Amino acid sequence: MTNQSSDFSFTLSPEAAASFHDDGVVILHTRKGSLFSANRTGARIWRGIEQQLSLEVIANGISDEYQIAPRTAREHTICFLAELERQTLIQREVA
């Protein structure tokens, strides 16, 4: 699955299995056997990637829900995506 942005997209790793719960998400990297957990905002971002939503759509949804500045929501979303990428749970593809 791919998340479209203006200059890049993200693909979920086939080695990532997500389990959602009331407080967020736990993601298992099946090859490494490592777990990655995130709060509800992280779960929302993960769902957005699954649904192939753009970075802007995901960040604007977070901005609206938590009533924070769109720029702040975008910056935090980018930081979370970078961490997912570092953990090899997603892959960036240049468009």
Order of alpha helices (4+ residues) and beta strands (2+ residues): beta-beta-beta-beta-beta-alpha-alpha-alpha-beta
